[in-house]
Amino acid sequence: MTDSPPLPQKSPALRVMPQPSDANVHGDVFGGWIMSQVDIAGSIPASRRANGRVATVAVNSFLFKQPVFVGDLLSFYADIVKTGKTSVTVEVEVYAQRMRLADEVVKVTEATLTYVATGNDRRPRPLPEVA
């Protein structure tokens, strides 16, 4: 048995298993693929808070802590940490369940991204009031 951290006790925004097309010839998943999945996961709570369209305007921080392999089950946890007049900042944590070792869980990535609510004209718009 390993000293693996447990998965957070909340629902992930996104769960996905990387495929061979997402990796190099050695089975290591491309960082850019992980970044795109983090952006998708972060946009989910941001678009809910904005009640509509959002655009990514900044990647404030991004840290790859461990490699990701083909066959890992990735869970993306996304939480709003700050809101402004038009912006929503989201922290995303990514955990890998190593499918070859059923009880191994590893935190592989953490990132903070900022999104801006946009209207149909693709220009910033104020966030709606919280009910």
Phi and psi in radians as a Rosetta constraint file:
Dihedral C 1 N 2 CA 2 C 2 CIRCULARHARMONIC -1.798 0.35
Dihedral N 2 CA 2 C 2 N 3 CIRCULARHARMONIC 2.944 0.35
Dihedral C 2 N 3 CA 3 C 3 CIRCULARHARMONIC -1.633 0.35
Dihedral N 3 CA 3 C 3 N 4 CIRCULARHARMONIC 0.837 0.35
Dihedral C 3 N 4 CA 4 C 4 CIRCULARHARMONIC -1.253 0.35
Dihedral N 4 CA 4 C 4 N 5 CIRCULARHARMONIC 2.469 0.35
Dihedral C 4 N 5 CA 5 C 5 CIRCULARHARMONIC -1.229 0.35
Dihedral N 5 CA 5 C 5 N 6 CIRCULARHARMONIC 2.560 0.35
Dihedral C 5 N 6 CA 6 C 6 CIRCULARHARMONIC -1.292 0.35
Dihedral N 6 CA 6 C 6 N 7 CIRCULARHARMONIC 2.776 0.35
Dihedral C 6 N 7 CA 7 C 7 CIRCULARHARMONIC -1.182 0.35
Dihedral N 7 CA 7 C 7 N 8 CIRCULARHARMONIC 2.551 0.35
Dihedral C 7 N 8 CA 8 C 8 CIRCULARHARMONIC -0.970 0.35
Dihedral N 8 CA 8 C 8 N 9 CIRCULARHARMONIC 2.592 0.35
Dihedral C 8 N 9 CA 9 C 9 CIRCULARHARMONIC -1.530 0.35
Dihedral N 9 CA 9 C 9 N 10 CIRCULARHARMONIC 0.991 0.35
Dihedral C 9 N 10 CA 10 C 10 CIRCULARHARMONIC -2.642 0.35
Dihedral N 10 CA 10 C 10 N 11 CIRCULARHARMONIC 2.933 0.35
Dihedral C 10 N 11 CA 11 C 11 CIRCULARHARMONIC -1.367 0.35
Dihedral N 11 CA 11 C 11 N 12 CIRCULARHARMONIC 2.348 0.35
Dihedral C 11 N 12 CA 12 C 12 CIRCULARHARMONIC -1.271 0.35
Dihedral N 12 CA 12 C 12 N 13 CIRCULARHARMONIC 2.631 0.35
Dihedral C 12 N 13 CA 13 C 13 CIRCULARHARMONIC -1.263 0.35
Dihedral N 13 CA 13 C 13 N 14 CIRCULARHARMONIC -0.486 0.35
Dihedral C 13 N 14 CA 14 C 14 CIRCULARHARMONIC -2.731 0.35
Dihedral N 14 CA 14 C 14 N 15 CIRCULARHARMONIC 2.490 0.35
Dihedral C 14 N 15 CA 15 C 15 CIRCULARHARMONIC -2.329 0.35
Dihedral N 15 CA 15 C 15 N 16 CIRCULARHARMONIC 2.345 0.35
Dihedral C 15 N 16 CA 16 C 16 CIRCULARHARMONIC -2.687 0.35
Dihedral N 16 CA 16 C 16 N 17 CIRCULARHARMONIC 2.658 0.35
Dihedral C 16 N 17 CA 17 C 17 CIRCULARHARMONIC -2.048 0.35
Dihedral N 17 CA 17 C 17 N 18 CIRCULARHARMONIC 2.038 0.35
Dihedral C 17 N 18 CA 18 C 18 CIRCULARHARMONIC -1.087 0.35
Dihedral N 18 CA 18 C 18 N 19 CIRCULARHARMONIC 2.531 0.35
Dihedral C 18 N 19 CA 19 C 19 CIRCULARHARMONIC -1.871 0.35
Dihedral N 19 CA 19 C 19 N 20 CIRCULARHARMONIC 2.911 0.35
Dihedral C 19 N 20 CA 20 C 20 CIRCULARHARMONIC -0.943 0.35
Dihedral N 20 CA 20 C 20 N 21 CIRCULARHARMONIC -0.570 0.35
Dihedral C 20 N 21 CA 21 C 21 CIRCULARHARMONIC -1.212 0.35
Dihedral N 21 CA 21 C 21 N 22 CIRCULARHARMONIC -0.193 0.35
Dihedral C 21 N 22 CA 22 C 22 CIRCULARHARMONIC -1.662 0.35
Dihedral N 22 CA 22 C 22 N 23 CIRCULARHARMONIC 0.116 0.35
Dihedral C 22 N 23 CA 23 C 23 CIRCULARHARMONIC -2.322 0.35
Dihedral N 23 CA 23 C 23 N 24 CIRCULARHARMONIC 2.917 0.35
Dihedral C 23 N 24 CA 24 C 24 CIRCULARHARMONIC -1.435 0.35
Dihedral N 24 CA 24 C 24 N 25 CIRCULARHARMONIC -3.087 0.35
Dihedral C 24 N 25 CA 25 C 25 CIRCULARHARMONIC -1.178 0.35
Dihedral N 25 CA 25 C 25 N 26 CIRCULARHARMONIC -0.235 0.35
Dihedral C 25 N 26 CA 26 C 26 CIRCULARHARMONIC -1.657 0.35
Dihedral N 26 CA 26 C 26 N 27 CIRCULARHARMONIC -0.021 0.35
Dihedral C 26 N 27 CA 27 C 27 CIRCULARHARMONIC 1.549 0.35
Dihedral N 27 CA 27 C 27 N 28 CIRCULARHARMONIC 0.111 0.35
Dihedral C 27 N 28 CA 28 C 28 CIRCULARHARMONIC -1.497 0.35
Dihedral N 28 CA 28 C 28 N 29 CIRCULARHARMONIC 2.225 0.35
Dihedral C 28 N 29 CA 29 C 29 CIRCULARHARMONIC -1.271 0.35
Dihedral N 29 CA 29 C 29 N 30 CIRCULARHARMONIC 2.385 0.35
Dihedral C 29 N 30 CA 30 C 30 CIRCULARHARMONIC -1.071 0.35
Dihedral N 30 CA 30 C 30 N 31 CIRCULARHARMONIC 2.376 0.35
Dihedral C 30 N 31 CA 31 C 31 CIRCULARHARMONIC -1.043 0.35
Dihedral N 31 CA 31 C 31 N 32 CIRCULARHARMONIC -0.638 0.35
Dihedral C 31 N 32 CA 32 C 32 CIRCULARHARMONIC -1.119 0.35
Dihedral N 32 CA 32 C 32 N 33 CIRCULARHARMONIC -0.601 0.35
Dihedral C 32 N 33 CA 33 C 33 CIRCULARHARMONIC -1.153 0.35
Dihedral N 33 CA 33 C 33 N 34 CIRCULARHARMONIC -0.758 0.35
Dihedral C 33 N 34 CA 34 C 34 CIRCULARHARMONIC -1.087 0.35
Dihedral N 34 CA 34 C 34 N 35 CIRCULARHARMONIC -0.737 0.35
Dihedral C 34 N 35 CA 35 C 35 CIRCULARHARMONIC -1.044 0.35
Dihedral N 35 CA 35 C 35 N 36 CIRCULARHARMONIC -0.720 0.35
Dihedral C 35 N 36 CA 36 C 36 CIRCULARHARMONIC -1.157 0.35
Dihedral N 36 CA 36 C 36 N 37 CIRCULARHARMONIC -0.651 0.35
Dihedral C 36 N 37 CA 37 C 37 CIRCULARHARMONIC -1.197 0.35
Dihedral N 37 CA 37 C 37 N 38 CIRCULARHARMONIC -0.667 0.35
Dihedral C 37 N 38 CA 38 C 38 CIRCULARHARMONIC -1.068 0.35
Dihedral N 38 CA 38 C 38 N 39 CIRCULARHARMONIC -0.735 0.35
Dihedral C 38 N 39 CA 39 C 39 CIRCULARHARMONIC -1.102 0.35
Dihedral N 39 CA 39 C 39 N 40 CIRCULARHARMONIC -0.730 0.35
Dihedral C 39 N 40 CA 40 C 40 CIRCULARHARMONIC -1.097 0.35
Dihedral N 40 CA 40 C 40 N 41 CIRCULARHARMONIC -0.834 0.35
Dihedral C 40 N 41 CA 41 C 41 CIRCULARHARMONIC -1.071 0.35
Dihedral N 41 CA 41 C 41 N 42 CIRCULARHARMONIC -0.746 0.35
Dihedral C 41 N 42 CA 42 C 42 CIRCULARHARMONIC -1.171 0.35
Dihedral N 42 CA 42 C 42 N 43 CIRCULARHARMONIC -0.543 0.35
Dihedral C 42 N 43 CA 43 C 43 CIRCULARHARMONIC -1.246 0.35
Dihedral N 43 CA 43 C 43 N 44 CIRCULARHARMONIC -0.359 0.35
Dihedral C 43 N 44 CA 44 C 44 CIRCULARHARMONIC -1.138 0.35
Dihedral N 44 CA 44 C 44 N 45 CIRCULARHARMONIC -0.978 0.35
Dihedral C 44 N 45 CA 45 C 45 CIRCULARHARMONIC -1.183 0.35
Dihedral N 45 CA 45 C 45 N 46 CIRCULARHARMONIC -0.531 0.35
Dihedral C 45 N 46 CA 46 C 46 CIRCULARHARMONIC -1.119 0.35
Dihedral N 46 CA 46 C 46 N 47 CIRCULARHARMONIC -0.786 0.35
Dihedral C 46 N 47 CA 47 C 47 CIRCULARHARMONIC -1.235 0.35
Dihedral N 47 CA 47 C 47 N 48 CIRCULARHARMONIC -0.540 0.35
Dihedral C 47 N 48 CA 48 C 48 CIRCULARHARMONIC -1.132 0.35
Dihedral N 48 CA 48 C 48 N 49 CIRCULARHARMONIC -0.796 0.35
Dihedral C 48 N 49 CA 49 C 49 CIRCULARHARMONIC -1.143 0.35
Dihedral N 49 CA 49 C 49 N 50 CIRCULARHARMONIC -0.647 0.35
Dihedral C 49 N 50 CA 50 C 50 CIRCULARHARMONIC -1.380 0.35
Dihedral N 50 CA 50 C 50 N 51 CIRCULARHARMONIC -0.198 0.35
Dihedral C 50 N 51 CA 51 C 51 CIRCULARHARMONIC 0.958 0.35
Dihedral N 51 CA 51 C 51 N 52 CIRCULARHARMONIC 0.790 0.35
Dihedral C 51 N 52 CA 52 C 52 CIRCULARHARMONIC 2.722 0.35
Dihedral N 52 CA 52 C 52 N 53 CIRCULARHARMONIC -2.713 0.35
Dihedral C 52 N 53 CA 53 C 53 CIRCULARHARMONIC -1.094 0.35
Dihedral N 53 CA 53 C 53 N 54 CIRCULARHARMONIC 2.452 0.35
Dihedral C 53 N 54 CA 54 C 54 CIRCULARHARMONIC -2.339 0.35
Dihedral N 54 CA 54 C 54 N 55 CIRCULARHARMONIC 2.752 0.35
Dihedral C 54 N 55 CA 55 C 55 CIRCULARHARMONIC -2.207 0.35
Dihedral N 55 CA 55 C 55 N 56 CIRCULARHARMONIC 2.421 0.35
Dihedral C 55 N 56 CA 56 C 56 CIRCULARHARMONIC -1.273 0.35
Dihedral N 56 CA 56 C 56 N 57 CIRCULARHARMONIC 2.185 0.35
Dihedral C 56 N 57 CA 57 C 57 CIRCULARHARMONIC -2.001 0.35
Dihedral N 57 CA 57 C 57 N 58 CIRCULARHARMONIC -0.316 0.35
Dihedral C 57 N 58 CA 58 C 58 CIRCULARHARMONIC -2.729 0.35
Dihedral N 58 CA 58 C 58 N 59 CIRCULARHARMONIC 2.478 0.35
Dihedral C 58 N 59 CA 59 C 59 CIRCULARHARMONIC -1.857 0.35
Dihedral N 59 CA 59 C 59 N 60 CIRCULARHARMONIC 1.767 0.35
Dihedral C 59 N 60 CA 60 C 60 CIRCULARHARMONIC -1.297 0.35
Dihedral N 60 CA 60 C 60 N 61 CIRCULARHARMONIC -0.625 0.35
Dihedral C 60 N 61 CA 61 C 61 CIRCULARHARMONIC -2.728 0.35
Dihedral N 61 CA 61 C 61 N 62 CIRCULARHARMONIC 2.654 0.35
Dihedral C 61 N 62 CA 62 C 62 CIRCULARHARMONIC -2.710 0.35
Dihedral N 62 CA 62 C 62 N 63 CIRCULARHARMONIC 2.124 0.35
Dihedral C 62 N 63 CA 63 C 63 CIRCULARHARMONIC -2.275 0.35
Dihedral N 63 CA 63 C 63 N 64 CIRCULARHARMONIC 2.132 0.35
Dihedral C 63 N 64 CA 64 C 64 CIRCULARHARMONIC -1.603 0.35
Dihedral N 64 CA 64 C 64 N 65 CIRCULARHARMONIC 1.999 0.35
Dihedral C 64 N 65 CA 65 C 65 CIRCULARHARMONIC -1.648 0.35
Dihedral N 65 CA 65 C 65 N 66 CIRCULARHARMONIC -0.570 0.35
Dihedral C 65 N 66 CA 66 C 66 CIRCULARHARMONIC -2.545 0.35
Dihedral N 66 CA 66 C 66 N 67 CIRCULARHARMONIC 2.713 0.35
Dihedral C 66 N 67 CA 67 C 67 CIRCULARHARMONIC -1.226 0.35
Dihedral N 67 CA 67 C 67 N 68 CIRCULARHARMONIC 2.752 0.35
Dihedral C 67 N 68 CA 68 C 68 CIRCULARHARMONIC -2.046 0.35
Dihedral N 68 CA 68 C 68 N 69 CIRCULARHARMONIC 2.405 0.35
Dihedral C 68 N 69 CA 69 C 69 CIRCULARHARMONIC -2.065 0.35
Dihedral N 69 CA 69 C 69 N 70 CIRCULARHARMONIC 2.697 0.35
Dihedral C 69 N 70 CA 70 C 70 CIRCULARHARMONIC -0.969 0.35
Dihedral N 70 CA 70 C 70 N 71 CIRCULARHARMONIC 2.301 0.35
Dihedral C 70 N 71 CA 71 C 71 CIRCULARHARMONIC 1.699 0.35
Dihedral N 71 CA 71 C 71 N 72 CIRCULARHARMONIC -0.227 0.35
Dihedral C 71 N 72 CA 72 C 72 CIRCULARHARMONIC -1.191 0.35
Dihedral N 72 CA 72 C 72 N 73 CIRCULARHARMONIC 2.489 0.35
Dihedral C 72 N 73 CA 73 C 73 CIRCULARHARMONIC -1.665 0.35
Dihedral N 73 CA 73 C 73 N 74 CIRCULARHARMONIC 1.989 0.35
Dihedral C 73 N 74 CA 74 C 74 CIRCULARHARMONIC -1.690 0.35
Dihedral N 74 CA 74 C 74 N 75 CIRCULARHARMONIC 2.345 0.35
Dihedral C 74 N 75 CA 75 C 75 CIRCULARHARMONIC -2.065 0.35
Dihedral N 75 CA 75 C 75 N 76 CIRCULARHARMONIC 2.211 0.35
Dihedral C 75 N 76 CA 76 C 76 CIRCULARHARMONIC -1.910 0.35
Dihedral N 76 CA 76 C 76 N 77 CIRCULARHARMONIC 2.085 0.35
Dihedral C 76 N 77 CA 77 C 77 CIRCULARHARMONIC -1.902 0.35
Dihedral N 77 CA 77 C 77 N 78 CIRCULARHARMONIC 2.178 0.35
Dihedral C 77 N 78 CA 78 C 78 CIRCULARHARMONIC -2.214 0.35
Dihedral N 78 CA 78 C 78 N 79 CIRCULARHARMONIC 2.224 0.35
Dihedral C 78 N 79 CA 79 C 79 CIRCULARHARMONIC -2.326 0.35
Dihedral N 79 CA 79 C 79 N 80 CIRCULARHARMONIC 2.382 0.35
Dihedral C 79 N 80 CA 80 C 80 CIRCULARHARMONIC -1.250 0.35
Dihedral N 80 CA 80 C 80 N 81 CIRCULARHARMONIC 2.264 0.35
Dihedral C 80 N 81 CA 81 C 81 CIRCULARHARMONIC -1.995 0.35
Dihedral N 81 CA 81 C 81 N 82 CIRCULARHARMONIC -0.237 0.35
Dihedral C 81 N 82 CA 82 C 82 CIRCULARHARMONIC -2.859 0.35
Dihedral N 82 CA 82 C 82 N 83 CIRCULARHARMONIC 2.511 0.35
Dihedral C 82 N 83 CA 83 C 83 CIRCULARHARMONIC -2.262 0.35
Dihedral N 83 CA 83 C 83 N 84 CIRCULARHARMONIC 2.631 0.35
Dihedral C 83 N 84 CA 84 C 84 CIRCULARHARMONIC -2.134 0.35
Dihedral N 84 CA 84 C 84 N 85 CIRCULARHARMONIC -2.753 0.35
Dihedral C 84 N 85 CA 85 C 85 CIRCULARHARMONIC -1.158 0.35
Dihedral N 85 CA 85 C 85 N 86 CIRCULARHARMONIC -0.755 0.35
Dihedral C 85 N 86 CA 86 C 86 CIRCULARHARMONIC -2.154 0.35
Dihedral N 86 CA 86 C 86 N 87 CIRCULARHARMONIC -0.134 0.35
Dihedral C 86 N 87 CA 87 C 87 CIRCULARHARMONIC -1.942 0.35
Dihedral N 87 CA 87 C 87 N 88 CIRCULARHARMONIC 2.727 0.35
Dihedral C 87 N 88 CA 88 C 88 CIRCULARHARMONIC -2.349 0.35
Dihedral N 88 CA 88 C 88 N 89 CIRCULARHARMONIC 2.167 0.35
Dihedral C 88 N 89 CA 89 C 89 CIRCULARHARMONIC -1.824 0.35
Dihedral N 89 CA 89 C 89 N 90 CIRCULARHARMONIC 2.305 0.35
Dihedral C 89 N 90 CA 90 C 90 CIRCULARHARMONIC -2.218 0.35
Dihedral N 90 CA 90 C 90 N 91 CIRCULARHARMONIC 2.354 0.35
Dihedral C 90 N 91 CA 91 C 91 CIRCULARHARMONIC -1.703 0.35
Dihedral N 91 CA 91 C 91 N 92 CIRCULARHARMONIC 2.369 0.35
Dihedral C 91 N 92 CA 92 C 92 CIRCULARHARMONIC -2.162 0.35
Dihedral N 92 CA 92 C 92 N 93 CIRCULARHARMONIC 2.262 0.35
Dihedral C 92 N 93 CA 93 C 93 CIRCULARHARMONIC -2.046 0.35
Dihedral N 93 CA 93 C 93 N 94 CIRCULARHARMONIC 2.419 0.35
Dihedral C 93 N 94 CA 94 C 94 CIRCULARHARMONIC -2.131 0.35
Dihedral N 94 CA 94 C 94 N 95 CIRCULARHARMONIC 2.233 0.35
Dihedral C 94 N 95 CA 95 C 95 CIRCULARHARMONIC -2.046 0.35
Dihedral N 95 CA 95 C 95 N 96 CIRCULARHARMONIC 2.469 0.35
Dihedral C 95 N 96 CA 96 C 96 CIRCULARHARMONIC -1.933 0.35
Dihedral N 96 CA 96 C 96 N 97 CIRCULARHARMONIC 2.263 0.35
Dihedral C 96 N 97 CA 97 C 97 CIRCULARHARMONIC -1.685 0.35
Dihedral N 97 CA 97 C 97 N 98 CIRCULARHARMONIC 1.973 0.35
Dihedral C 97 N 98 CA 98 C 98 CIRCULARHARMONIC -1.282 0.35
Dihedral N 98 CA 98 C 98 N 99 CIRCULARHARMONIC 1.874 0.35
Dihedral C 98 N 99 CA 99 C 99 CIRCULARHARMONIC -1.195 0.35
Dihedral N 99 CA 99 C 99 N 100 CIRCULARHARMONIC -0.363 0.35
Dihedral C 99 N 100 CA 100 C 100 CIRCULARHARMONIC -1.340 0.35
Dihedral N 100 CA 100 C 100 N 101 CIRCULARHARMONIC -0.368 0.35
Dihedral C 100 N 101 CA 101 C 101 CIRCULARHARMONIC -2.239 0.35
Dihedral N 101 CA 101 C 101 N 102 CIRCULARHARMONIC 1.668 0.35
Dihedral C 101 N 102 CA 102 C 102 CIRCULARHARMONIC -0.906 0.35
Dihedral N 102 CA 102 C 102 N 103 CIRCULARHARMONIC -0.563 0.35
Dihedral C 102 N 103 CA 103 C 103 CIRCULARHARMONIC -1.764 0.35
Dihedral N 103 CA 103 C 103 N 104 CIRCULARHARMONIC 0.200 0.35
Dihedral C 103 N 104 CA 104 C 104 CIRCULARHARMONIC -1.609 0.35
Dihedral N 104 CA 104 C 104 N 105 CIRCULARHARMONIC 2.122 0.35
Dihedral C 104 N 105 CA 105 C 105 CIRCULARHARMONIC -2.146 0.35
Dihedral N 105 CA 105 C 105 N 106 CIRCULARHARMONIC 2.304 0.35
Dihedral C 105 N 106 CA 106 C 106 CIRCULARHARMONIC -2.320 0.35
Dihedral N 106 CA 106 C 106 N 107 CIRCULARHARMONIC 2.332 0.35
Dihedral C 106 N 107 CA 107 C 107 CIRCULARHARMONIC -1.373 0.35
Dihedral N 107 CA 107 C 107 N 108 CIRCULARHARMONIC 2.062 0.35
Dihedral C 107 N 108 CA 108 C 108 CIRCULARHARMONIC -1.818 0.35
Dihedral N 108 CA 108 C 108 N 109 CIRCULARHARMONIC -0.462 0.35
Dihedral C 108 N 109 CA 109 C 109 CIRCULARHARMONIC -2.653 0.35
Dihedral N 109 CA 109 C 109 N 110 CIRCULARHARMONIC 2.563 0.35
Dihedral C 109 N 110 CA 110 C 110 CIRCULARHARMONIC -2.465 0.35
Dihedral N 110 CA 110 C 110 N 111 CIRCULARHARMONIC 2.506 0.35
Dihedral C 110 N 111 CA 111 C 111 CIRCULARHARMONIC -2.665 0.35
Dihedral N 111 CA 111 C 111 N 112 CIRCULARHARMONIC 2.747 0.35
Dihedral C 111 N 112 CA 112 C 112 CIRCULARHARMONIC -2.256 0.35
Dihedral N 112 CA 112 C 112 N 113 CIRCULARHARMONIC 2.212 0.35
Dihedral C 112 N 113 CA 113 C 113 CIRCULARHARMONIC -2.237 0.35
Dihedral N 113 CA 113 C 113 N 114 CIRCULARHARMONIC 2.640 0.35
Dihedral C 113 N 114 CA 114 C 114 CIRCULARHARMONIC -2.055 0.35
Dihedral N 114 CA 114 C 114 N 115 CIRCULARHARMONIC 2.331 0.35
Dihedral C 114 N 115 CA 115 C 115 CIRCULARHARMONIC -2.060 0.35
Dihedral N 115 CA 115 C 115 N 116 CIRCULARHARMONIC 2.655 0.35
Dihedral C 115 N 116 CA 116 C 116 CIRCULARHARMONIC -2.097 0.35
Dihedral N 116 CA 116 C 116 N 117 CIRCULARHARMONIC 2.318 0.35
Dihedral C 116 N 117 CA 117 C 117 CIRCULARHARMONIC -1.188 0.35
Dihedral N 117 CA 117 C 117 N 118 CIRCULARHARMONIC 2.354 0.35
Dihedral C 117 N 118 CA 118 C 118 CIRCULARHARMONIC -2.264 0.35
Dihedral N 118 CA 118 C 118 N 119 CIRCULARHARMONIC 2.661 0.35
Dihedral C 118 N 119 CA 119 C 119 CIRCULARHARMONIC -1.592 0.35
Dihedral N 119 CA 119 C 119 N 120 CIRCULARHARMONIC -3.029 0.35
Dihedral C 119 N 120 CA 120 C 120 CIRCULARHARMONIC -1.058 0.35
Dihedral N 120 CA 120 C 120 N 121 CIRCULARHARMONIC -0.426 0.35
Dihedral C 120 N 121 CA 121 C 121 CIRCULARHARMONIC -1.473 0.35
Dihedral N 121 CA 121 C 121 N 122 CIRCULARHARMONIC 0.053 0.35
Dihedral C 121 N 122 CA 122 C 122 CIRCULARHARMONIC 1.195 0.35
Dihedral N 122 CA 122 C 122 N 123 CIRCULARHARMONIC 0.306 0.35
Dihedral C 122 N 123 CA 123 C 123 CIRCULARHARMONIC -1.793 0.35
Dihedral N 123 CA 123 C 123 N 124 CIRCULARHARMONIC 2.655 0.35
Dihedral C 123 N 124 CA 124 C 124 CIRCULARHARMONIC -0.976 0.35
Dihedral N 124 CA 124 C 124 N 125 CIRCULARHARMONIC 2.508 0.35
Dihedral C 124 N 125 CA 125 C 125 CIRCULARHARMONIC -2.375 0.35
Dihedral N 125 CA 125 C 125 N 126 CIRCULARHARMONIC 2.684 0.35
Dihedral C 125 N 126 CA 126 C 126 CIRCULARHARMONIC -1.126 0.35
Dihedral N 126 CA 126 C 126 N 127 CIRCULARHARMONIC 2.569 0.35
Dihedral C 126 N 127 CA 127 C 127 CIRCULARHARMONIC -1.191 0.35
Dihedral N 127 CA 127 C 127 N 128 CIRCULARHARMONIC 2.549 0.35
Dihedral C 127 N 128 CA 128 C 128 CIRCULARHARMONIC -1.197 0.35
Dihedral N 128 CA 128 C 128 N 129 CIRCULARHARMONIC 2.709 0.35
Dihedral C 128 N 129 CA 129 C 129 CIRCULARHARMONIC -1.095 0.35
Dihedral N 129 CA 129 C 129 N 130 CIRCULARHARMONIC 2.568 0.35
Dihedral C 129 N 130 CA 130 C 130 CIRCULARHARMONIC -1.403 0.35
Dihedral N 130 CA 130 C 130 N 131 CIRCULARHARMONIC 2.259 0.35
